[in-house]
Amino acid sequence: MAAALLLLLVPPAGLLAALAFLARPRAAQIPLKGRHVFITGGSSGIGLAMATAAAREGARVSILARNLARLEDARAAIQRDSGRDDVGVHAADVRDADAVARALREAGPVDVLVCNHGVFVPQELERQDMDEIKWMVDINLMGTFHLIKAALPAMKARTRETRLPGSIAIMSSQAGQVGIYGYTAYSASKFALRGLGEALQHEVVADNIHVSLIFPPDTETPGFEEEHKRRPELTNIMAGSSGGMKADDVANKALDGIKSAKFIVPCNFEGTMLAVATAGLSPQSSPLMAFIEVIGAGLMRFVALCFQWNWFSTIESYYAKNKKSQ
């Protein structure tokens, strides 16, 4: 109703013109060729796929993970698939701020930082051990702080020197857009990244650095099968509607979003719906996407209520069924 009223009062062309004026930060293109791309979680899954794709585009790639042997295997794979022999590897735990800072000093100034590391253990909060919760928060959230804080001074100097825009990309999750049963700790660690990204974009926009938040769905990575084994039964029932993706497909979507300096980077149709539904006060550089968000907000709120109705109905049915069987 509100969207229809808005269109009656303001013609689409006029609304687009207004949104073109309002959209911030300004649109930009971030080249990869000849630039230094530093990717955490780069020894497997999405990180390895992003590193390989960036190297194919002519970037000098550095990857960071904990296991040196797996990093060396990843380096060989990237070199084989891209034909580049300047792939850097750095073994460090993102929970260790000193080790992260040391790795970034060794790697040299970064043009595009991709915080792709992350861990996920699904469990109801009441049943999950606090050490496991802290482990997720330390890696998913604090590890991202460690990386950005260590990389930022040299990144700012680099953008001044090259006069080219830089990028900080943060790998969140669709569980960082909507909470669901069994994801309490994980969602908290991923929702926090959005607040980090929104505030950080304000702090670095004057330095010509763009922040991108990437929201992949379930993705076929080495840890995905183990994660599924740990999922509560009810979580599997409720999350089953979200389609999984190949790591290569997520990597391509992520790199496209980074190169276009998009703040919100969805990876599939459901992700685009979530992006519109949760746009809120997030930055938006695309007038067209801003138009879709403004017009689609009411409809997406209705769709969201339908999803919530379905989820709560599923929970009620599940517990009613289990109560009868006891």
Secondary structure, DSSP 4 states (H G I P E B T S, - for coil): -HHHHHHHHS-HHHHHHHHHHH-BSPP-----TTSEEEEESTTSHHHHHHHHHHHHTT-EEEEEES-HHHHHHHHHHHHHHH-----EEEE--TT-HHHHHHHHHHH---SEEEE---------GGGS-HHHHHHHHIIIIIHHHHHHHHHHHHHHHHHHHH---EEEEEE--GGGTS--TT-HHHHHHHHHHHHHHHHHHHHHGGGTEEEEEEE--SEE-TTHHHHHHHS-HHHHHHHTTSPPEEHHHHHHHHHHHHHTT-SEEE-SHHHHHHHHHT-TT--B--HHHHHHHHHHHHHHHHHHHHHHHHHHHHHHHHHHHHHHH-
